[in-house]
Amino acid sequence: MAGPTLRPLRDMPDDVAASVVGVFADIDDTLTTEGRLPSAAYAALEALSEAGLFVAPITGRPAGWCDMVARFWPVSGVVGENGAFYFAYDAGEKRMRRRFFASTEERLENRNRLDAVGRRILAEVPGSAISADQLYREADLAIDFCEDVPALEKAMVRRIKDIFEEEGAVAKISSIHVNGWFGDYDKLSMSRHFAADILGLDLDAERRRIVFVGDSPNDAPMFGFFPAACGVANVLDFGGEMEAEPAFVTTRRGGEGFVEVARRLLDARRPAA
């Protein structure tokens, strides 16, 4: 059941929806449904972009995936590994613009530390696994608790997070992984850099005209920052577990919920018949 701050998406005021200039969105279980990207969700990204809104995934997924997303999806760029970097492809200059939070040397040092943390987690939390996409990561360690392994109990997932934190790392729980890293950054901090460098926007000044769409606890920094943030319906699975909740929630889960948000924004921009 929705918490006291959650309202149905239909309650988003028309003037708020019509004023939106861009959309940030998580990928897993926000754009995707049961691990797949529905054609309707991809079409919604394209429709938003064609309507003149910027669109940018803000994800925990790895650098290897983000390079592809930035090149081939109808997006302005992507923030990856929970804020470790952004990638934005400049088609005119045929080059990828990349910005990392940490230097190459710092990332190499942190990798050795994370490898040790990973060994401890696997030893202490039976059933957990290093994520299948770890090979393509630049800055964090992703522990799989339900994507390619049988789902762990919530207490075991929290234990993974606790171990990261006991080792001095930052840790966030997504819908499929616990991600851990060394560094004072998150999805929101790198989104600020992305907005300034790529979009030419002051995120703090424009936050009321930007919608973030997400689904899980690692989206809490974004939910708390954007007044019109939206959760797809599966955000309700994490009731009481998030530091901040979205203002609005869709009726459908995953990619179908994202389509609801896109339609709400696009409908508000159309002149009344």
KEVEX-694996 format. One record per residue (C-alpha): residue in one letter; z, y, x. Coordinates in nm, 4 decimals. Layout:
REM KEVEX-694996
  aa         z         y         x
   a         Z         Y         X
...
//
This chain:
REM KEVEX-694996
  aa         z         y         x
   m    0.0000    0.0000    0.0000
   a   -0.0858    0.3467    0.1280
   g    0.1852    0.5559    0.2851
   p    0.2827    0.8957    0.1465
   t    0.0343    1.0854    0.3651
   l   -0.2664    0.8679    0.2817
   r   -0.4964    0.9847    0.0051
   p   -0.8137    0.8203   -0.1253
   l   -1.1333    0.9530    0.0292
   r   -1.2458    1.0897   -0.3064
   d   -0.9606    1.3428   -0.2807
   m   -1.1174    1.5113    0.0238
   p   -1.1947    1.8635   -0.1026
   d   -1.5642    1.9457   -0.1380
   d   -1.5339    2.2555    0.0790
   v   -1.3709    2.0531    0.3566
   a   -1.6403    1.7831    0.3432
   a   -1.9199    2.0413    0.3345
   s   -1.7832    2.2276    0.6367
   v   -1.7840    1.9253    0.8701
   v   -2.0013    1.9690    1.1805
   g   -1.9470    1.6310    1.3403
   v   -1.7981    1.2845    1.3236
   f   -1.6020    1.0891    1.5823
   a   -1.5605    0.7187    1.5019
   d   -1.4004    0.4110    1.6481
   i   -1.6318    0.1094    1.6804
   d   -1.4442   -0.2177    1.6283
   d   -1.3522   -0.2745    1.2642
   t   -1.4522    0.0847    1.1857
   l   -1.8280    0.0760    1.2428
   t   -1.8282   -0.3031    1.2579
   t   -1.7282   -0.5613    0.9983
   e   -1.6042   -0.9009    1.1108
   g   -1.7364   -0.8316    1.4582
   r   -2.0871   -0.7286    1.3546
   l   -2.2531   -0.3876    1.3108
   p   -2.3924   -0.3774    0.9535
   s   -2.7334   -0.2180    0.9125
   a   -2.5822    0.0229    0.6591
   a   -2.3300    0.1505    0.9142
   y   -2.5994    0.2078    1.1752
   a   -2.8144    0.3805    0.9127
   a   -2.5165    0.6020    0.8284
   l   -2.4917    0.7094    1.1930
   e   -2.8595    0.7963    1.1882
   a   -2.8337    0.9824    0.8563
   l   -2.5452    1.1943    0.9837
   s   -2.7357    1.2785    1.3001
   e   -3.0534    1.3653    1.1089
   a   -2.8480    1.5927    0.8827
   g   -2.7499    1.7969    1.1874
   l   -2.4006    1.6605    1.2488
   f   -2.3046    1.5371    1.5922
   v   -2.1843    1.1768    1.6022
   a   -1.9868    1.0159    1.8844
   p   -1.8106    0.6779    1.9038
   i   -1.4579    0.6995    2.0479
   t   -1.3792    0.3428    2.1472
   g   -1.1721    0.1062    2.3537
   r   -1.4834   -0.0872    2.4510
   p   -1.5968   -0.1075    2.8157
   a   -1.8205    0.1114    3.0267
   g   -2.1003   -0.1454    3.0219
   w   -2.1170   -0.1326    2.6442
   c   -2.0814    0.2449    2.6363
   d   -2.3805    0.2955    2.8647
   m   -2.5957    0.1078    2.6135
   v   -2.4486    0.2913    2.3140
   a   -2.5060    0.6325    2.4732
   r   -2.8673    0.5440    2.5573
   f   -2.9823    0.3683    2.2424
   w   -2.7707    0.4694    1.9430
   p   -2.8301    0.7911    1.7435
   v   -2.5254    0.9576    1.8987
   s   -2.4452    1.2573    2.1173
   g   -2.2430    1.0436    2.3549
   v   -1.9487    0.8066    2.3652
   v   -1.5879    0.8148    2.4860
   g   -1.4884    0.4714    2.6158
   e   -1.1983    0.2590    2.7336
   n   -0.9582    0.4637    2.5201
   g   -1.0381    0.7883    2.6981
   a   -1.1066    0.6777    3.0558
   f   -1.4499    0.8444    3.0494
   y   -1.7352    0.9784    2.8456
   f   -2.1052    0.8978    2.8805
   a   -2.3781    1.1148    2.7303
   y   -2.7483    1.0520    2.7800
   d   -2.9706    1.3558    2.8353
   a   -3.3119    1.2370    2.7115
   g   -3.4856    1.5522    2.8346
   e   -3.3664    1.5092    3.1910
   k   -3.3618    1.1282    3.1656
   r   -3.0143    1.0992    3.3103
   m   -2.6725    0.9803    3.2018
   r   -2.3960    1.2368    3.2228
   r   -2.0684    1.0675    3.3115
   r   -1.7171    1.2004    3.3477
   f   -1.4188    0.9840    3.4439
   f   -1.0522    1.0719    3.4221
   a   -0.9774    0.9056    3.7574
   s   -1.1708    0.9028    4.0846
   t   -1.3475    0.5911    4.2106
   e   -1.0677    0.5369    4.4631
   e   -0.7981    0.5705    4.1967
   r   -0.9774    0.3267    3.9691
   l   -0.9992    0.0689    4.2493
   e   -0.6285    0.1068    4.3233
   n   -0.5406    0.0809    3.9555
   r   -0.7553   -0.2307    3.9201
   n   -0.5401   -0.4170    4.1718
   r   -0.2267   -0.3133    3.9821
   l   -0.3776   -0.4169    3.6492
   d   -0.4823   -0.7546    3.7855
   a   -0.1167   -0.8239    3.8671
   v   -0.0082   -0.7123    3.5199
   g   -0.2709   -0.9387    3.3667
   r   -0.1391   -1.2406    3.5546
   r    0.2105   -1.1693    3.4238
   i    0.0898   -1.1322    3.0644
   l   -0.1033   -1.4600    3.0714
   a    0.2016   -1.6374    3.2144
   e    0.4476   -1.4920    2.9619
   v    0.2383   -1.4786    2.6438
   p    0.0806   -1.8170    2.5697
   g   -0.2448   -1.7938    2.3777
   s   -0.3393   -1.4517    2.5123
   a   -0.6516   -1.4117    2.7250
   i   -0.8344   -1.1573    2.9332
   s   -1.1014   -1.0123    2.7030
   a   -1.4554   -1.1410    2.7358
   d   -1.5799   -0.7879    2.8051
   q   -1.3395   -0.7260    3.0954
   l   -1.6151   -0.7711    3.3542
   y   -1.7810   -0.4526    3.2265
   r   -1.4704   -0.2323    3.2380
   e   -1.4126    0.0507    3.4839
   a   -1.0553    0.1627    3.4214
   d   -0.8428   -0.0552    3.1937
   l   -0.7342   -0.4109    3.1236
   a   -0.8020   -0.5583    2.7796
   i   -0.5960   -0.8515    2.6567
   d   -0.7533   -1.0442    2.3711
   f   -0.5189   -1.1461    2.0911
   c   -0.7673   -1.2385    1.8174
   e   -1.1321   -1.1701    1.9058
   d   -1.2188   -1.4895    2.0956
   v   -0.8800   -1.6616    2.0710
   p   -0.6737   -1.7809    1.7734
   a   -0.4849   -1.4822    1.6354
   l   -0.1412   -1.4286    1.7876
   e    0.1620   -1.3352    1.5816
   k    0.2455   -0.9648    1.5720
   a    0.5582   -1.0220    1.7795
   m    0.3464   -1.1691    2.0595
   v    0.1045   -0.8775    2.0418
   r    0.3953   -0.6353    2.0736
   r    0.5223   -0.8374    2.3712
   i    0.1895   -0.7830    2.5488
   k    0.2260   -0.4101    2.4924
   d    0.5856   -0.4196    2.6170
   i    0.4844   -0.5937    2.9415
   f    0.2224   -0.3284    3.0128
   e    0.4835   -0.0581    2.9608
   e    0.7457   -0.2392    3.1714
   e    0.4918   -0.2289    3.4556
   g    0.4451    0.1469    3.4143
   a    0.1126    0.1343    3.2315
   v    0.0065    0.3032    2.9097
   a   -0.0736    0.0490    2.6379
   k   -0.2417    0.0735    2.2994
   i   -0.3001   -0.1893    2.0332
   s   -0.6431   -0.2039    1.8704
   s   -0.7559   -0.4431    1.5990
   i   -0.8553   -0.7062    1.8593
   h   -0.7101   -0.6151    2.2008
   v   -0.4105   -0.4651    2.3708
   n   -0.5534   -0.2217    2.6249
   g   -0.3484   -0.1089    2.9237
   w   -0.4196    0.1472    3.1934
   f   -0.2613    0.3744    3.4525
   g   -0.3212    0.7429    3.3871
   d   -0.2140    1.0197    3.1529
   y   -0.5066    1.0108    2.9110
   d   -0.6041    0.8802    2.5701
   k   -0.8908    0.9028    2.3218
   l   -0.8040    1.2595    2.2296
   s   -0.7763    1.4041    2.5801
   m   -1.1215    1.2798    2.6849
   s   -1.2683    1.3824    2.3494
   r   -1.1642    1.7380    2.4377
   h   -1.3636    1.7197    2.7616
   f   -1.6605    1.5626    2.5848
   a   -1.6608    1.8319    2.3164
   a   -1.6470    2.1131    2.5715
   d   -1.8961    1.9699    2.8226
   i   -2.1532    1.8090    2.5942
   l   -2.1149    1.9730    2.2532
   g   -2.0080    2.3196    2.3663
   l   -1.7113    2.3064    2.1288
   d   -1.3447    2.3961    2.1634
   l   -1.1895    2.0931    1.9961
   d   -0.8664    2.2715    1.9139
   a   -1.0531    2.5553    1.7444
   e   -1.2916    2.3254    1.5575
   r   -1.0646    2.0353    1.4624
   r   -1.0693    2.1225    1.0908
   r   -1.4479    2.0862    1.0905
   i   -1.4556    1.7464    1.2604
   v   -1.3788    1.4127    1.0959
   f   -1.2470    1.1176    1.2919
   v   -1.2819    0.7712    1.1391
   g   -1.0693    0.4831    1.2672
   d   -0.8743    0.1732    1.1755
   s   -0.5845    0.0856    1.4078
   p   -0.2824    0.2050    1.6097
   n   -0.4848    0.3089    1.9157
   d   -0.6507    0.5682    1.6908
   a   -0.3196    0.7428    1.6209
   p   -0.3799    1.0355    1.8636
   m   -0.7005    1.1156    1.6752
   f   -0.5475    1.0610    1.3310
   g   -0.2690    1.3012    1.4139
   f   -0.4972    1.5704    1.5530
   f   -0.7766    1.5976    1.2961
   p   -0.6567    1.7219    0.9545
   a   -0.9418    1.5453    0.7706
   a   -0.9209    1.2166    0.9633
   c   -1.0210    0.9096    0.7636
   g   -0.9131    0.5489    0.7898
   v   -1.1303    0.2639    0.6710
   a   -0.9381    0.0424    0.4296
   n   -0.8216   -0.2034    0.6957
   v   -0.6039    0.0725    0.8423
   l   -0.3605   -0.0330    0.5703
   d   -0.3042   -0.3579    0.7627
   f   -0.1051   -0.1506    1.0130
   g    0.1254    0.0239    0.7692
   g    0.4384    0.1447    0.9480
   e    0.2998    0.0552    1.2927
   m    0.1167    0.3782    1.3772
   e    0.2537    0.6968    1.5297
   a    0.0219    0.8994    1.3040
   e   -0.1829    0.8129    0.9964
   p   -0.5156    0.9490    0.8724
   a   -0.5246    1.1957    0.5847
   f   -0.7694    0.9884    0.3793
   v   -0.8533    0.6209    0.3340
   t   -1.1682    0.4484    0.2063
   t   -1.1822    0.1753   -0.0556
   r   -1.3784   -0.0638    0.1664
   r   -1.3101   -0.2128    0.5068
   g   -1.4912   -0.1797    0.8376
   g   -1.8503   -0.0631    0.8468
   e   -1.8725   -0.0427    0.4704
   g   -1.5803    0.1994    0.4759
   f   -1.7561    0.4105    0.7373
   v   -2.0584    0.4277    0.5074
   e   -1.8286    0.5677    0.2368
   v   -1.7207    0.8479    0.4698
   a   -2.0780    0.9282    0.5699
   r   -2.1875    0.9441    0.2065
   r   -1.8967    1.1707    0.1163
   l   -1.9894    1.4150    0.3917
   l   -2.3623    1.4053    0.3246
   d   -2.3220    1.4419   -0.0527
   a   -2.1039    1.7491   -0.0007
   r   -2.3821    1.9141    0.2016
   r   -2.6444    1.8716   -0.0696
   p   -2.6966    2.1587   -0.3148
   a   -2.5730    2.0905   -0.6671
   a   -2.8520    1.9802   -0.9028
//
